[in-house]
Amino acid sequence: MPSGITAKLVADNIIDSIKNGKESLDHKGSLGNMGAACIASAGYGITQGSGVSITTYYCT
């Protein structure tokens, strides 16, 4: 998730740079404000496998 958000911010900056003809860093994001999720599975089939999910989000 964070890598996708970071990629979008970079792409938006590149688009702005091309449109304006000068370097743009207007689009910014903090990794501390981004949640993340991971899903892992092992085994085979719907009844023979196992899985786990992990989610994180920084809260103040």
PDB file of N, CA, C and O in Angstrom:
ATOM      1  N   MET A   1       0.798  -1.200   0.000  1.00  0.00           N
ATOM      2  CA  MET A   1       0.000   0.000   0.000  1.00  0.00           C
ATOM      3  C   MET A   1       0.846   1.271   0.000  1.00  0.00           C
ATOM      4  O   MET A   1       0.647   2.139  -0.850  1.00  0.00           O
ATOM      5  N   PRO A   2       1.781   1.394   0.935  1.00  0.00           N
ATOM      6  CA  PRO A   2       2.600   2.621   0.904  1.00  0.00           C
ATOM      7  C   PRO A   2       3.358   2.790  -0.405  1.00  0.00           C
ATOM      8  O   PRO A   2       3.519   3.913  -0.883  1.00  0.00           O
ATOM      9  N   SER A   3       3.826   1.693  -0.989  1.00  0.00           N
ATOM     10  CA  SER A   3       4.578   1.830  -2.241  1.00  0.00           C
ATOM     11  C   SER A   3       3.673   2.311  -3.369  1.00  0.00           C
ATOM     12  O   SER A   3       4.121   3.056  -4.240  1.00  0.00           O
ATOM     13  N   GLY A   4       2.410   1.900  -3.367  1.00  0.00           N
ATOM     14  CA  GLY A   4       1.469   2.372  -4.375  1.00  0.00           C
ATOM     15  C   GLY A   4       1.164   3.849  -4.224  1.00  0.00           C
ATOM     16  O   GLY A   4       1.077   4.576  -5.213  1.00  0.00           O
ATOM     17  N   ILE A   5       1.001   4.292  -2.984  1.00  0.00           N
ATOM     18  CA  ILE A   5       0.739   5.705  -2.727  1.00  0.00           C
ATOM     19  C   ILE A   5       1.954   6.546  -3.110  1.00  0.00           C
ATOM     20  O   ILE A   5       1.816   7.615  -3.706  1.00  0.00           O
ATOM     21  N   THR A   6       3.147   6.056  -2.762  1.00  0.00           N
ATOM     22  CA  THR A   6       4.381   6.763  -3.117  1.00  0.00           C
ATOM     23  C   THR A   6       4.519   6.858  -4.630  1.00  0.00           C
ATOM     24  O   THR A   6       4.901   7.903  -5.156  1.00  0.00           O
ATOM     25  N   ALA A   7       4.212   5.774  -5.329  1.00  0.00           N
ATOM     26  CA  ALA A   7       4.305   5.784  -6.796  1.00  0.00           C
ATOM     27  C   ALA A   7       3.340   6.803  -7.398  1.00  0.00           C
ATOM     28  O   ALA A   7       3.689   7.488  -8.359  1.00  0.00           O
ATOM     29  N   LYS A   8       2.138   6.910  -6.847  1.00  0.00           N
ATOM     30  CA  LYS A   8       1.176   7.894  -7.343  1.00  0.00           C
ATOM     31  C   LYS A   8       1.677   9.316  -7.126  1.00  0.00           C
ATOM     32  O   LYS A   8       1.531  10.165  -8.005  1.00  0.00           O
ATOM     33  N   LEU A   9       2.270   9.582  -5.958  1.00  0.00           N
ATOM     34  CA  LEU A   9       2.814  10.915  -5.690  1.00  0.00           C
ATOM     35  C   LEU A   9       3.935  11.255  -6.658  1.00  0.00           C
ATOM     36  O   LEU A   9       4.001  12.374  -7.166  1.00  0.00           O
ATOM     37  N   VAL A  10       4.810  10.301  -6.915  1.00  0.00           N
ATOM     38  CA  VAL A  10       5.910  10.522  -7.865  1.00  0.00           C
ATOM     39  C   VAL A  10       5.349  10.786  -9.259  1.00  0.00           C
ATOM     40  O   VAL A  10       5.799  11.698  -9.952  1.00  0.00           O
ATOM     41  N   ALA A  11       4.364   9.985  -9.668  1.00  0.00           N
ATOM     42  CA  ALA A  11       3.764  10.167 -10.987  1.00  0.00           C
ATOM     43  C   ALA A  11       3.105  11.542 -11.101  1.00  0.00           C
ATOM     44  O   ALA A  11       3.237  12.211 -12.126  1.00  0.00           O
ATOM     45  N   ASP A  12       2.394  11.964 -10.051  1.00  0.00           N
ATOM     46  CA  ASP A  12       1.767  13.290 -10.073  1.00  0.00           C
ATOM     47  C   ASP A  12       2.809  14.396 -10.196  1.00  0.00           C
ATOM     48  O   ASP A  12       2.587  15.374 -10.909  1.00  0.00           O
ATOM     49  N   ASN A  13       3.943  14.254  -9.511  1.00  0.00           N
ATOM     50  CA  ASN A  13       5.015  15.243  -9.626  1.00  0.00           C
ATOM     51  C   ASN A  13       5.611  15.272 -11.030  1.00  0.00           C
ATOM     52  O   ASN A  13       5.923  16.338 -11.559  1.00  0.00           O
ATOM     53  N   ILE A  14       5.765  14.095 -11.627  1.00  0.00           N
ATOM     54  CA  ILE A  14       6.300  14.031 -12.994  1.00  0.00           C
ATOM     55  C   ILE A  14       5.333  14.688 -13.970  1.00  0.00           C
ATOM     56  O   ILE A  14       5.754  15.437 -14.852  1.00  0.00           O
ATOM     57  N   ILE A  15       4.040  14.411 -13.818  1.00  0.00           N
ATOM     58  CA  ILE A  15       3.038  15.021 -14.689  1.00  0.00           C
ATOM     59  C   ILE A  15       3.070  16.534 -14.563  1.00  0.00           C
ATOM     60  O   ILE A  15       3.050  17.238 -15.572  1.00  0.00           O
ATOM     61  N   ASP A  16       3.119  17.044 -13.337  1.00  0.00           N
ATOM     62  CA  ASP A  16       3.186  18.492 -13.133  1.00  0.00           C
ATOM     63  C   ASP A  16       4.453  19.085 -13.743  1.00  0.00           C
ATOM     64  O   ASP A  16       4.418  20.167 -14.329  1.00  0.00           O
ATOM     65  N   SER A  17       5.578  18.367 -13.602  1.00  0.00           N
ATOM     66  CA  SER A  17       6.844  18.855 -14.166  1.00  0.00           C
ATOM     67  C   SER A  17       6.759  18.964 -15.686  1.00  0.00           C
ATOM     68  O   SER A  17       7.254  19.928 -16.270  1.00  0.00           O
ATOM     69  N   ILE A  18       6.136  17.985 -16.320  1.00  0.00           N
ATOM     70  CA  ILE A  18       6.008  18.008 -17.777  1.00  0.00           C
ATOM     71  C   ILE A  18       5.068  19.127 -18.208  1.00  0.00           C
ATOM     72  O   ILE A  18       5.356  19.855 -19.157  1.00  0.00           O
ATOM     73  N   LYS A  19       3.940  19.262 -17.507  1.00  0.00           N
ATOM     74  CA  LYS A  19       2.965  20.290 -17.880  1.00  0.00           C
ATOM     75  C   LYS A  19       3.497  21.702 -17.672  1.00  0.00           C
ATOM     76  O   LYS A  19       3.235  22.588 -18.486  1.00  0.00           O
ATOM     77  N   ASN A  20       4.248  21.922 -16.581  1.00  0.00           N
ATOM     78  CA  ASN A  20       4.716  23.263 -16.246  1.00  0.00           C
ATOM     79  C   ASN A  20       6.091  23.590 -16.794  1.00  0.00           C
ATOM     80  O   ASN A  20       6.495  24.753 -16.784  1.00  0.00           O
ATOM     81  N   GLY A  21       6.819  22.593 -17.271  1.00  0.00           N
ATOM     82  CA  GLY A  21       8.142  22.829 -17.835  1.00  0.00           C
ATOM     83  C   GLY A  21       9.216  23.070 -16.796  1.00  0.00           C
ATOM     84  O   GLY A  21      10.320  23.485 -17.149  1.00  0.00           O
ATOM     85  N   LYS A  22       8.934  22.826 -15.534  1.00  0.00           N
ATOM     86  CA  LYS A  22       9.938  22.960 -14.473  1.00  0.00           C
ATOM     87  C   LYS A  22       9.670  21.899 -13.411  1.00  0.00           C
ATOM     88  O   LYS A  22       8.565  21.368 -13.300  1.00  0.00           O
ATOM     89  N   GLU A  23      10.704  21.607 -12.640  1.00  0.00           N
ATOM     90  CA  GLU A  23      10.594  20.564 -11.621  1.00  0.00           C
ATOM     91  C   GLU A  23       9.527  20.909 -10.586  1.00  0.00           C
ATOM     92  O   GLU A  23       9.467  22.034 -10.090  1.00  0.00           O
ATOM     93  N   SER A  24       8.697  19.936 -10.273  1.00  0.00           N
ATOM     94  CA  SER A  24       7.616  20.139  -9.318  1.00  0.00           C
ATOM     95  C   SER A  24       7.690  19.083  -8.216  1.00  0.00           C
ATOM     96  O   SER A  24       7.813  17.890  -8.493  1.00  0.00           O
ATOM     97  N   LEU A  25       7.614  19.531  -6.978  1.00  0.00           N
ATOM     98  CA  LEU A  25       7.561  18.623  -5.827  1.00  0.00           C
ATOM     99  C   LEU A  25       6.380  18.999  -4.935  1.00  0.00           C
ATOM    100  O   LEU A  25       6.464  18.928  -3.709  1.00  0.00           O
ATOM    101  N   ASP A  26       5.280  19.401  -5.570  1.00  0.00           N
ATOM    102  CA  ASP A  26       4.110  19.850  -4.822  1.00  0.00           C
ATOM    103  C   ASP A  26       3.356  18.704  -4.149  1.00  0.00           C
ATOM    104  O   ASP A  26       2.711  18.902  -3.119  1.00  0.00           O
ATOM    105  N   HIS A  27       3.437  17.518  -4.726  1.00  0.00           N
ATOM    106  CA  HIS A  27       2.715  16.369  -4.180  1.00  0.00           C
ATOM    107  C   HIS A  27       3.630  15.647  -3.192  1.00  0.00           C
ATOM    108  O   HIS A  27       4.685  15.140  -3.576  1.00  0.00           O
ATOM    109  N   LYS A  28       3.229  15.600  -1.926  1.00  0.00           N
ATOM    110  CA  LYS A  28       4.055  15.000  -0.884  1.00  0.00           C
ATOM    111  C   LYS A  28       3.206  14.093  -0.017  1.00  0.00           C
ATOM    112  O   LYS A  28       1.989  14.258   0.060  1.00  0.00           O
ATOM    113  N   GLY A  29       3.846  13.137   0.637  1.00  0.00           N
ATOM    114  CA  GLY A  29       3.152  12.250   1.557  1.00  0.00           C
ATOM    115  C   GLY A  29       4.110  11.744   2.612  1.00  0.00           C
ATOM    116  O   GLY A  29       5.308  11.603   2.365  1.00  0.00           O
ATOM    117  N   SER A  30       3.577  11.474   3.781  1.00  0.00           N
ATOM    118  CA  SER A  30       4.393  10.958   4.875  1.00  0.00           C
ATOM    119  C   SER A  30       4.093   9.475   5.080  1.00  0.00           C
ATOM    120  O   SER A  30       2.933   9.080   5.193  1.00  0.00           O
ATOM    121  N   LEU A  31       5.130   8.670   5.127  1.00  0.00           N
ATOM    122  CA  LEU A  31       4.926   7.241   5.387  1.00  0.00           C
ATOM    123  C   LEU A  31       4.327   7.016   6.771  1.00  0.00           C
ATOM    124  O   LEU A  31       3.713   5.977   7.015  1.00  0.00           O
ATOM    125  N   GLY A  32       4.496   7.970   7.673  1.00  0.00           N
ATOM    126  CA  GLY A  32       3.915   7.856   9.004  1.00  0.00           C
ATOM    127  C   GLY A  32       2.409   7.984   9.011  1.00  0.00           C
ATOM    128  O   GLY A  32       1.758   7.634   9.995  1.00  0.00           O
ATOM    129  N   ASN A  33       1.842   8.489   7.912  1.00  0.00           N
ATOM    130  CA  ASN A  33       0.396   8.654   7.823  1.00  0.00           C
ATOM    131  C   ASN A  33      -0.273   7.604   6.949  1.00  0.00           C
ATOM    132  O   ASN A  33      -1.464   7.705   6.657  1.00  0.00           O
ATOM    133  N   MET A  34       0.482   6.602   6.532  1.00  0.00           N
ATOM    134  CA  MET A  34      -0.064   5.592   5.621  1.00  0.00           C
ATOM    135  C   MET A  34      -0.214   4.258   6.335  1.00  0.00           C
ATOM    136  O   MET A  34       0.697   3.807   7.030  1.00  0.00           O
ATOM    137  N   GLY A  35      -1.338   3.648   6.162  1.00  0.00           N
ATOM    138  CA  GLY A  35      -1.551   2.306   6.692  1.00  0.00           C
ATOM    139  C   GLY A  35      -0.987   1.271   5.742  1.00  0.00           C
ATOM    140  O   GLY A  35      -0.697   1.576   4.585  1.00  0.00           O
ATOM    141  N   ALA A  36      -0.833   0.061   6.218  1.00  0.00           N
ATOM    142  CA  ALA A  36      -0.327  -1.025   5.381  1.00  0.00           C
ATOM    143  C   ALA A  36      -1.037  -2.318   5.749  1.00  0.00           C
ATOM    144  O   ALA A  36      -1.490  -2.495   6.880  1.00  0.00           O
ATOM    145  N   ALA A  37      -1.126  -3.207   4.784  1.00  0.00           N
ATOM    146  CA  ALA A  37      -1.741  -4.513   5.016  1.00  0.00           C
ATOM    147  C   ALA A  37      -0.960  -5.578   4.274  1.00  0.00           C
ATOM    148  O   ALA A  37      -0.412  -5.328   3.200  1.00  0.00           O
ATOM    149  N   CYS A  38      -0.912  -6.761   4.850  1.00  0.00           N
ATOM    150  CA  CYS A  38      -0.225  -7.887   4.232  1.00  0.00           C
ATOM    151  C   CYS A  38      -1.078  -9.130   4.442  1.00  0.00           C
ATOM    152  O   CYS A  38      -1.561  -9.377   5.547  1.00  0.00           O
ATOM    153  N   ILE A  39      -1.263  -9.902   3.397  1.00  0.00           N
ATOM    154  CA  ILE A  39      -1.997 -11.156   3.493  1.00  0.00           C
ATOM    155  C   ILE A  39      -1.085 -12.266   2.989  1.00  0.00           C
ATOM    156  O   ILE A  39      -0.544 -12.181   1.886  1.00  0.00           O
ATOM    157  N   ALA A  40      -0.917 -13.301   3.795  1.00  0.00           N
ATOM    158  CA  ALA A  40      -0.070 -14.428   3.421  1.00  0.00           C
ATOM    159  C   ALA A  40      -0.870 -15.718   3.571  1.00  0.00           C
ATOM    160  O   ALA A  40      -1.713 -15.837   4.461  1.00  0.00           O
ATOM    161  N   SER A  41      -0.601 -16.672   2.702  1.00  0.00           N
ATOM    162  CA  SER A  41      -1.289 -17.955   2.784  1.00  0.00           C
ATOM    163  C   SER A  41      -0.298 -19.088   2.569  1.00  0.00           C
ATOM    164  O   SER A  41       0.734 -18.919   1.921  1.00  0.00           O
ATOM    165  N   ALA A  42      -0.630 -20.237   3.123  1.00  0.00           N
ATOM    166  CA  ALA A  42       0.193 -21.440   2.971  1.00  0.00           C
ATOM    167  C   ALA A  42      -0.740 -22.635   2.831  1.00  0.00           C
ATOM    168  O   ALA A  42      -1.857 -22.620   3.349  1.00  0.00           O
ATOM    169  N   GLY A  43      -0.296 -23.638   2.149  1.00  0.00           N
ATOM    170  CA  GLY A  43      -1.134 -24.819   1.955  1.00  0.00           C
ATOM    171  C   GLY A  43      -1.815 -24.766   0.601  1.00  0.00           C
ATOM    172  O   GLY A  43      -1.503 -23.930  -0.247  1.00  0.00           O
ATOM    173  N   TYR A  44      -2.754 -25.681   0.426  1.00  0.00           N
ATOM    174  CA  TYR A  44      -3.425 -25.791  -0.859  1.00  0.00           C
ATOM    175  C   TYR A  44      -4.913 -26.022  -0.638  1.00  0.00           C
ATOM    176  O   TYR A  44      -5.296 -26.839   0.200  1.00  0.00           O
ATOM    177  N   GLY A  45      -5.726 -25.332  -1.357  1.00  0.00           N
ATOM    178  CA  GLY A  45      -7.163 -25.540  -1.296  1.00  0.00           C
ATOM    179  C   GLY A  45      -7.829 -24.732  -0.196  1.00  0.00           C
ATOM    180  O   GLY A  45      -7.172 -24.164   0.677  1.00  0.00           O
ATOM    181  N   ILE A  46      -9.156 -24.699  -0.266  1.00  0.00           N
ATOM    182  CA  ILE A  46      -9.917 -23.888   0.667  1.00  0.00           C
ATOM    183  C   ILE A  46      -9.988 -24.515   2.058  1.00  0.00           C
ATOM    184  O   ILE A  46     -10.173 -23.802   3.044  1.00  0.00           O
ATOM    185  N   THR A  47      -9.843 -25.831   2.151  1.00  0.00           N
ATOM    186  CA  THR A  47      -9.938 -26.495   3.460  1.00  0.00           C
ATOM    187  C   THR A  47      -8.594 -26.978   3.986  1.00  0.00           C
ATOM    188  O   THR A  47      -8.505 -27.365   5.151  1.00  0.00           O
ATOM    189  N   GLN A  48      -7.555 -26.968   3.175  1.00  0.00           N
ATOM    190  CA  GLN A  48      -6.258 -27.507   3.572  1.00  0.00           C
ATOM    191  C   GLN A  48      -5.214 -26.419   3.814  1.00  0.00           C
ATOM    192  O   GLN A  48      -4.073 -26.724   4.164  1.00  0.00           O
ATOM    193  N   GLY A  49      -5.581 -25.192   3.638  1.00  0.00           N
ATOM    194  CA  GLY A  49      -4.614 -24.117   3.769  1.00  0.00           C
ATOM    195  C   GLY A  49      -4.810 -23.312   5.037  1.00  0.00           C
ATOM    196  O   GLY A  49      -5.758 -23.520   5.794  1.00  0.00           O
ATOM    197  N   SER A  50      -3.911 -22.411   5.241  1.00  0.00           N
ATOM    198  CA  SER A  50      -4.025 -21.488   6.366  1.00  0.00           C
ATOM    199  C   SER A  50      -3.582 -20.108   5.884  1.00  0.00           C
ATOM    200  O   SER A  50      -2.903 -19.977   4.866  1.00  0.00           O
ATOM    201  N   GLY A  51      -3.973 -19.106   6.620  1.00  0.00           N
ATOM    202  CA  GLY A  51      -3.613 -17.755   6.205  1.00  0.00           C
ATOM    203  C   GLY A  51      -3.505 -16.825   7.386  1.00  0.00           C
ATOM    204  O   GLY A  51      -3.960 -17.126   8.490  1.00  0.00           O
ATOM    205  N   VAL A  52      -2.896 -15.696   7.131  1.00  0.00           N
ATOM    206  CA  VAL A  52      -2.732 -14.691   8.158  1.00  0.00           C
ATOM    207  C   VAL A  52      -2.798 -13.311   7.498  1.00  0.00           C
ATOM    208  O   VAL A  52      -2.384 -13.138   6.352  1.00  0.00           O
ATOM    209  N   SER A  53      -3.317 -12.351   8.227  1.00  0.00           N
ATOM    210  CA  SER A  53      -3.311 -10.977   7.729  1.00  0.00           C
ATOM    211  C   SER A  53      -2.763 -10.063   8.810  1.00  0.00           C
ATOM    212  O   SER A  53      -3.004 -10.261  10.001  1.00  0.00           O
ATOM    213  N   ILE A  54      -2.024  -9.061   8.368  1.00  0.00           N
ATOM    214  CA  ILE A  54      -1.420  -8.094   9.282  1.00  0.00           C
ATOM    215  C   ILE A  54      -1.762  -6.703   8.758  1.00  0.00           C
ATOM    216  O   ILE A  54      -1.566  -6.417   7.577  1.00  0.00           O
ATOM    217  N   THR A  55      -2.263  -5.859   9.615  1.00  0.00           N
ATOM    218  CA  THR A  55      -2.507  -4.467   9.234  1.00  0.00           C
ATOM    219  C   THR A  55      -1.831  -3.552  10.255  1.00  0.00           C
ATOM    220  O   THR A  55      -1.806  -3.837  11.452  1.00  0.00           O
ATOM    221  N   THR A  56      -1.292  -2.462   9.757  1.00  0.00           N
ATOM    222  CA  THR A  56      -0.668  -1.483  10.647  1.00  0.00           C
ATOM    223  C   THR A  56      -1.132  -0.099  10.255  1.00  0.00           C
ATOM    224  O   THR A  56      -1.378   0.187   9.083  1.00  0.00           O
ATOM    225  N   TYR A  57      -1.245   0.746  11.245  1.00  0.00           N
ATOM    226  CA  TYR A  57      -1.556   2.141  11.016  1.00  0.00           C
ATOM    227  C   TYR A  57      -1.100   2.924  12.229  1.00  0.00           C
ATOM    228  O   TYR A  57      -1.400   2.559  13.366  1.00  0.00           O
ATOM    229  N   TYR A  58      -0.387   3.981  11.988  1.00  0.00           N
ATOM    230  CA  TYR A  58       0.127   4.806  13.074  1.00  0.00           C
ATOM    231  C   TYR A  58      -0.985   5.700  13.618  1.00  0.00           C
ATOM    232  O   TYR A  58      -1.601   6.447  12.858  1.00  0.00           O
ATOM    233  N   CYS A  59      -1.240   5.634  14.889  1.00  0.00           N
ATOM    234  CA  CYS A  59      -2.254   6.479  15.530  1.00  0.00           C
ATOM    235  C   CYS A  59      -1.591   7.328  16.612  1.00  0.00           C
ATOM    236  O   CYS A  59      -0.694   6.868  17.318  1.00  0.00           O
ATOM    237  N   THR A  60      -2.038   8.547  16.725  1.00  0.00           N
ATOM    238  CA  THR A  60      -1.507   9.407  17.794  1.00  0.00           C
ATOM    239  C   THR A  60      -2.527   9.604  18.878  1.00  0.00           C
ATOM    240  O   THR A  60      -2.259  10.298  19.859  1.00  0.00           O
TER     241      THR A  60
END
